[in-house]
Amino acid sequence: MPRRLVVALAPVPADPRRVIGLVEGGAPLGNLLGDNAYDDDGYRWHDAIHLGHLAVLGWSPVLRALLGRKRKDSPVIDDVEDGGRAIVIEEGIAAAVFD
């Protein structure tokens, strides 16, 4: 992972109910996010939790995947630490923290 990472989360001008992450320089980070709910609950901002995991814990399989930094050179680490199960666990933690 990069030692320094600047990311901005911003509403999409054409659709303020959607948020996009932008890496320093303006490259998009991931997809447009919405609340995926009937009520406007702000969940579209939950990538801030993933950024917190990375900044404080040094751990975010979600951001590792979005940044293209999965460790493909080690199949076991890629599978266990960067794979689908780790991503789903982090998304579950983010949902619980957000709630």
C-alpha positions as CSV (number, residue, x, y, z in Angstrom):
1,M,0.0,0.0,0.0
2,P,1.2,3.5,-0.6
3,R,2.8,5.2,2.4
4,R,0.9,8.4,1.6
5,L,-2.6,8.4,0.1
6,V,-4.8,11.4,-0.5
7,V,-8.5,10.6,-1.2
8,A,-11.4,12.9,-1.5
9,L,-15.0,11.7,-1.2
10,A,-17.3,13.9,-3.2
11,P,-20.9,14.0,-4.3
12,V,-21.4,13.6,-8.0
13,P,-22.5,17.0,-9.4
14,A,-25.2,15.5,-11.7
15,D,-26.5,13.2,-8.9
16,P,-25.8,14.4,-5.3
17,R,-27.3,11.1,-4.0
18,R,-24.2,9.4,-5.4
19,V,-20.6,9.7,-4.1
20,I,-17.3,9.0,-5.8
21,G,-13.9,8.6,-4.3
22,L,-11.1,10.5,-6.0
23,V,-7.4,9.7,-5.6
24,E,-5.0,12.7,-5.6
25,G,-4.8,13.8,-9.2
26,G,-8.5,13.1,-9.8
27,A,-8.5,9.4,-10.7
28,P,-11.7,7.7,-9.6
29,L,-11.5,5.2,-6.8
30,G,-14.1,2.5,-7.2
31,N,-17.6,3.1,-8.4
32,L,-20.3,5.6,-7.7
33,L,-21.9,4.8,-4.4
34,G,-25.5,5.3,-3.4
35,D,-27.3,4.6,-0.1
36,N,-28.9,1.4,-1.6
37,A,-31.9,2.1,0.7
38,Y,-35.3,3.8,0.4
39,D,-34.3,6.4,3.0
40,D,-31.5,8.9,2.5
41,D,-29.3,7.6,5.3
42,G,-25.9,8.7,4.1
43,Y,-24.4,5.2,3.7
44,R,-23.0,6.4,0.3
45,W,-20.2,8.0,2.5
46,H,-19.2,4.7,4.1
47,D,-15.9,4.5,2.2
48,A,-14.6,6.9,4.9
49,I,-14.8,3.8,7.2
50,H,-12.6,1.8,4.8
51,L,-10.1,4.7,4.7
52,G,-10.1,4.8,8.5
53,H,-9.3,1.0,8.5
54,L,-6.4,1.7,6.3
55,A,-5.1,4.7,8.1
56,V,-5.5,3.4,11.7
57,L,-5.2,-0.4,11.3
58,G,-3.1,-0.6,8.2
59,W,-5.8,-3.0,6.9
60,S,-8.4,-2.7,4.2
61,P,-8.8,-5.5,1.7
62,V,-11.5,-3.3,0.0
63,L,-9.1,-0.4,-0.7
64,R,-6.3,-2.9,-1.6
65,A,-8.6,-4.2,-4.3
66,L,-9.8,-0.8,-5.5
67,L,-6.2,0.5,-5.7
68,G,-5.0,-2.6,-7.6
69,R,-2.6,-3.5,-4.8
70,K,-3.7,-7.1,-4.2
71,R,-0.7,-9.3,-3.5
72,K,-0.9,-11.6,-6.6
73,D,2.7,-12.6,-6.2
74,S,1.7,-14.7,-3.2
75,P,-1.4,-16.9,-4.0
76,V,-2.0,-17.8,-0.3
77,I,-1.9,-14.1,0.9
78,D,-4.0,-13.0,-2.1
79,D,-6.6,-15.7,-1.3
80,V,-6.7,-15.3,2.5
81,E,-5.9,-11.6,3.2
82,D,-7.0,-9.9,0.0
83,G,-9.7,-12.3,-1.2
84,G,-13.4,-12.2,-1.3
85,R,-13.9,-13.4,2.3
86,A,-11.7,-10.6,3.7
87,I,-13.6,-8.1,1.6
88,V,-17.0,-9.3,2.8
89,I,-15.8,-9.2,6.4
90,E,-14.6,-5.6,6.0
91,E,-17.8,-4.6,4.3
92,G,-19.7,-6.2,7.2
93,I,-17.6,-4.3,9.7
94,A,-18.2,-1.0,7.8
95,A,-22.0,-1.6,7.8
96,A,-22.0,-2.4,11.5
97,V,-19.9,0.7,12.3
98,F,-22.0,2.9,10.1
99,D,-25.2,1.6,11.7
